[in-house]
Structures are given as structure tokens and as C-alpha cells.
Amino acid sequence: MKALRQFFGANMRQYALFGFLIVVMAFFAWQTGGRTLHSENLQNIIIGWSYVLVMALGMLFVIVMGQIDLAPGSVAAVVGICLALSIKDWGFPWWAGILFGIAVGTAIGMWQGAWLAYIGVPGFITTLAGQMLFRGLDQHISNGQSVPVPPQIVKIGSGFLPDWGPHTGFNNPTLVLGVIAMLAVIYREIRRRGKIVRGGGVVPPTWVMVARLATVVAALAILTIAFANGRPGTSFPVAGVIIVLLVIFYHFVETRTTIGRGVYAVGGNKAAAALTGINIKKVYFIAMTNMSFLAAVAAIMFVGKSGSTGLSDGNGWELDVIAAVFVGGAAVSGGVGTVVGSVIGGLFMSILSNGMFVLGVGSDWSAMIRGLVLLVAVAFDLYSKAQGRPSITGAIMRGLRSRRKETQGEEQVRPEVAKI
Amino acid sequence: MIGVAQGPLLAMHGISKRFGAVEALTDVDLEVHAHEVVALVGDNGAGKSTLAKMVAGALPPDSGLIEIDGEAVTIPTPAAAYNLGVATVFQDFALCENLDVTANLFLGREMHGALRRSDEEMERITREVLHRLASRIPSARTPLAALSAGQRQSVAIARTLIGSPRIVVLDEPTASLSVAQTAEVLTHIERLREMGLGIILISHNMTDVRAVADRIEVLRLGRNNGSFSTQRASYEEIIAAITGATRAEPPWQPSGAPLSAVG
């Protein structure tokens, strides 16, 4: 038990969710004879669900600050049609179309942020209105037509990295990315350990670190190979690279910036945040703007994947996104949740859907099962909170936590300070 | 710390505040010196918390003069109060339970570089402050939700020591605490006084007030209603002033002179 706790360290909740993800993947791989783990299917998951993963990053901050955004699907639809028409009718080059689409999305976000922050209309209402407003705007602009987008944008949505270098039988850029990811994980772990030691903290024994790193590196290696050995011309999708970059950026915002801290403070105790001088209006405004900015990014990837805009673009997206964030461990009451957790939550829901699809489960059962998963995930959240524990899947690891007193986590302060 | 020996650290003159038809404060005076704990007492609605919020920058007065170290100041925001060296512990624990001890200590005034917060530096200072207060917080990284009410109040008090405060305002710091926790908080208050700060303690609890305060200022219905030296005044006298059985006669003891030399 002690060894397990040390192995998982401070991010136990995320590891638990990640563990669930592996179990679900293994289950579907077993049931489908390994078909779900084929590179083509993995690529399909990333490309098909990229919009949910991207928007989950924005929705996380909105939910953590105690609000909700019901409009990103409609916003994405408007961005998609603006992007496509600006290229087709106005003769914008493809990159200018992208910039225009992002500008439109950001402007819509500022509109919604202003209603929430400066006029005080609750986010639920502001964005419910926005959902109708921008859905109507999309229909008005598109006039019912489907507008194709140029191949560069298709590449962003569903393209692959170009292969180069020696003929290895694998996709070389994917291999390089995989190696970079492994090195980054190792570097971070060693640096973090060094920091704790310098700060006078207690670190777990070396073998724990080695075992942990070995597990993560092995998982990364499997994924790298899986993505790299697909049909010639395929690789880790371009959309996946964009998502990874966004995750790194927003993880940094969450854990290391003042505005990130402000979002958590506003969600944790709004009155306290105001008394300590945090600018609540600014936090609301930025988080809502950011959400629609990401809806614009998602829209670009989605119309790229589809090859053209469509009238049903963005329909019901907000529900998938909100579900992903809550499955990923965000608390309904705000103040709790992580970027990495939300991405894992999104991956969890996408792998679940994809696995059931490959298994031939009908969309009726698929929807019911996903609904139940969401319900159970949030119930765990509430249950573990009632138990006085931080949250969510931590409840599943309760057996380990009960020994907390004996095995002070690796993040403890110097014992002599703690004792005084 | 700040070595102004003679003049008051904080002086408030003729402070008034109305909320619509209600006169919350009328022409109130208050002075606090370094190395002094001034207790602000009074019945519910006497205007104690309103006065505290003005010092904290959470509520501007309608009229009146606030001086810090002899200089007239305005305190429009909590950030301005912080820059003037005023730190406040609000009545309802103004802390975020979802964040850890360090995050709460630096909430709203995070140290940061060009891009990122300086988390290591903030954590180091947190440990130092907790050590100075001799508080029983297990770790600077403990989430507030895992602490007892008393420990949370310790965190709220530790928060006042971030930066270089000169004046600390404590609004009902012991209101919802157990006996042992109250004792711990009172010890913290004494330690703040030893550090040379001027402290305003708002409390309903006469036992607490008499245990740590040097001077007791009574508010009644938004007006000054007496000033007492803790050592000389009797319990009955203070209660009488709070309930209005005695009125402050015009030449009542002006609050300016330090009644007891503590040092």
C-alpha cells in the first residue's frame, strides 16, 4: 500500500482516472480483438474528437470559476461559416481566413464575457441566450448552404505529419515526437525531485521514481509505435499536435500563473476573492473570452475535418464538452478541476463512444451508457466530498488514503517546521 | 518594525457612513498606536464591522479623515490597504477552501516573474511566517479544506503578516472557535503586538477582549460611547457603555492618549 501511494504521489486522482482509461481501452481491445488499438482507429479518435478536447480546455476554467458556457457549439458554427465564406467570397488566403475566424470567435467571447462580468447576467443565461443568438446568426449567414474549405484547412483538421528521413517502416515525425515526450517527462520528474530536495522536502526512494518513469515511458512508447505504424502517409494527427500544444499551454496557465490562481479563487470563494482584491470581473471576462476563442479553434479543426461547413455544425457540442470536464474531476460547485483531468475526461468519453461504435453498439445504448458514466462520475465527486476528501476518483483510492498519516506524501515540508 | 514612537499609527476622525436611511456610523473617532491592541466592542449593529471594512479598503467612508502615520490617506480598494500596510482578517473566514495554505496567504497579491508565479518563493515565506506565529499547520501545501476552524483562523492571521503590515484589523477572529482554538488565536494576537504592530480587535467576547486588549473602545448605534483602559475598567462599566446604560459624557476620556504603556 505504502509503495502504491508513493508510486502515485500527489496526483493520485488523475492517475486513478488515467487508470480507468487504460482499463476501458483494454476492455474494448479485448472485445474487438484489438481493432480499437489499431493506428487507424486511434487516429480516428483524435481527429474525430479533437473539437471536444480543445473546448474542454476552455470549459474547465469556466466551470472552475463557478459558471457554465452553453454557447460554444453555436459560436463554433458561426466561426466555421465566417471562415469558409471569407475565403470563398472575399478571397481571403486560407491563413487570413483562420485569423478572421479566430477574431470572430474571440469577439463573441468578449460579448458574452461583458454581459456576465459587467452587466451581471449569470453565465447560464448569457450563454443560453448566446446559444440561440449565434445559432440563428449561423443560419442567417450561411443561408442554408454548405461551404467547402481549402485543402490547407482540411490538413489542420484531418491531416498527418509529412514523413521524412530514413525509411524505418514507421512515421519518423511521430517517433521524434514520442521521444521528445519521453525525455520531457523524465526531465520534469528529475527537476521536480531536485527542487523538493533543495527545498528540504522528503522524496520517495529512487526506485519509486524509476518505476513511475518506466511505466509512463512504456505507455508513451506503446502509443508512439501505435500512431507511427499506420498506413504509409499517416502519423500522429496534426490535430493531435495542436491539442498537445494547447494542453501544455493551459496546464501552465492553470498551475503557474496569477490569472489561473484567480480563476480558482473566484470559484472557491467569490466573496473572499473580492475581499483579497482579486478582480472578479476581469477573471469572468477573460475566461469567457478564452472559451469562445477555443470554440473558434475547435471550429477550424472541425470544418477542416469535414471539408466544408454544415448546418448541424456545433449542435450539442457544449454537452459533450461539459460532460468531459465533469468526468475529468471538476466540481459542480466550482473551484476544483484540472486541465489534464479534463483532457483525460474527454479522452475517456471519446474512447468509450468509439469503442462502443466499433463493437457495433447502437447509438441508443451508447448514449444511455455515456449518460450513466457522467452520472456516476459526478456522484463519486459528491460522495467523496461528503467524506471530507478532496474529490472524485480519489474515493476509489480510499484504501490507500487511509494510511496517509503514516506515509506523509513526498510534498511535505521539513519535519522540524511541521512539528513546531 | 516601524519606529514612530509618539503619534498614532492609525487615526480616524469624524468618520460617518450612511446606508440609505440608516446611519451606520456618525462622527466616529479611533486611534491605534504601535505595540497596542485596541478592542472595538459594541452590540450588534453598532458599526464595528463597517469601521473595520473602511480600514480594510472594502468600504469608503462618506466623510471623515483617515491618517496613517500622520498622513491623510484614502483607502479605496483592498490592494490600496495592503500597500499602506493595513492587513485585515474578516469576520467570515475570507479564505478559499479549495486552495492550499500558501495560495491563501498570497491570494490577490501573488509574487510573480514576467510570466509565471514564484511559487517556491511564496512557499518559503509561508513556512517562515507559520514558523514565526508558531502555528500548528501541518504543511504549507495543505488544502484549507483539510484544516480545522482554528487552523484556518491561524492561516487568516498568518495572511496579515505577508508584506510589511503595520496595522492589523481582526473582525471577530474567535467567533466560531473552540476554547483551545481561541487560546491559540489570542496567542497569535499577542505575538503580533510583540512584533510592534497596531491591532484593532473586534469582538463580542469580553473574556477575550480583557485577555489581550490594552484599550477598549465602545461603539453604540454608530457613535463612540466610551474608551476604557483594560486594566482599570470593570466589566460592568464596559457592559454599561455597550448597552447604553451610560452615555459618553462630552469630556469623556479622549482615545488619543495611550492609557497603558506596553512594550
Interface residues (C-beta under 8 A of the other chain):
Chain A: K195 G199 F252 R256 T257 T258 R261 Y264 A265 G267 G268 N269 A271 A272 A273 L275 T276 G277 I278 A331 G335 V336 G388 P390 E411 Q412 V413 R414 V417 A418 I420
Chain B: A56 A58 T77 P78 A79 Y82 T88 F90 D92 F93 A94 L95 C96 E97 N98 L99 A103 L107 G108 R109 E110 H112 L115 R116 R117 D119 E120 E123 R124 R127 L130 H131 A134 P138 S139 A140 R141 P143 A145
